[in-house]
Amino acid sequence: MPCPMIVIAAFILGAAIGWRRAAKAGGSRADKLQYAVAHALALGVLGMFLTIVLSRLG
């Protein structure tokens, strides 16, 4: 069942994107962690919705 993997992949991708954005802006480690968590949660929620849609479609 590949659907739960969408949420995990989105979460990890979001964390990487957030960390990179904060590093590019010259943020401290705390800034990088905050950006990583915020982006991971946002993309994780989107991944969850995508998983629900895909499971409903069949």
N, C-alpha and C positions, 0 to 999 in steps of 0.2 A: 504494500500500500504506500505509494509515493506521496500522498497528500500531506501527511504531517511534516515531511521533509521541506515543504515549501515554507512553513513557518520558521523552522530552524535556520534554513538558508537565508531567509529575509532578515531574521534577527542578527545573524552573524554579519551579513552584508551591511546592515544599518549601522552596527557598531563600528565596522571598519570605515565606513563613509564618515561617520561622526568624528572618529578619532583623527582621520586625515584632514577634515575641514578645520578642526581646532588647531592641529599642528601647523597647517598652512597659514592660519591667522596669528600664529605665534603664541598660542595659549600655554598655560602651565599644565602640569599633569592633572590637576583637579579640573581644569577646563576641558581637557581631552576626555576625561572620564565622564563628565557631565554631558558633553556632546555625544559621546558614544552611547550612553544609556538612553538619551532622548531619541536619537535616531534609531537605535535598536528597537525601542518600544513602538515607535511610529511605524516602522517597516514590518515589525512583528504583527501589529494589528492589521495592516494591509494584507499581509500574508495569510492571516487567519480568515479574513473576508474572502480572499481568493480561494482558499481551501474549502470554505463553506459553499461558495458558488460552484466550484468544480465537483464537489460531492453531490450537490443537488442536481446538476446536469447529467450525472450518470457516470 
